[in-house]
Amino acid sequence: MHNDYQFEKWIWIGHHQHHICANNCDFNLATLLPNGFIISTIGELFDINSNTFLEIGHGRLYETMVFKTNGEFRKCGCPKVSEYIELDYSAYNHPKDAQDGHMLMCKKWVLKNQ
């Protein structure tokens, strides 16, 4: 089963891939899968005024979303997304859960057809 995941073909992206406030998030994971789906996890949106983390959505500090890419890349090397309509989604309130959830989402979507 591990060979089906094609781990060696996963591309780890250094920039956040979704959310309007993601540039203010300290937690960013993004993985481009060989079938053209990108898995994006963000969180830890820190508010310097209140010295606390803000929710990035109702009841969550972290989220993972899945998008379809169009095969093109930006100058920075990040893939271009076809449409920013999430195909799948998970929410978390702890960084370990967000990291584990990101990997689970990658494993789920790498097995799907384009």
Stockholm file with secondary structure:
# STOCKHOLM 1.0

chainA/1-114         MHNDYQFEKWIWIGHHQHHICANNCDFNLATLLPNGFIISTIGELFDINSNTFLEIGHGRLYETMVFKTNGEFRKCGCPKVSEYIELDYSAYNHPKDAQDGHMLMCKKWVLKNQ
#=GR chainA/1-114 SS CGGGGCGGGCEEESSCCSCTTGGGEEEEEEEECTTSEEEEEEEEEEETTTTEEECSBTTBSEEEEEEEEEEEECTTSCEEESCSCCSEEEEESSHHHHHHHHHHHHHHHHTSCC
#=GC SS_cons         CGGGGCGGGCEEESSCCSCTTGGGEEEEEEEECTTSEEEEEEEEEEETTTTEEECSBTTBSEEEEEEEEEEEECTTSCEEESCSCCSEEEEESSHHHHHHHHHHHHHHHHTSCC
//
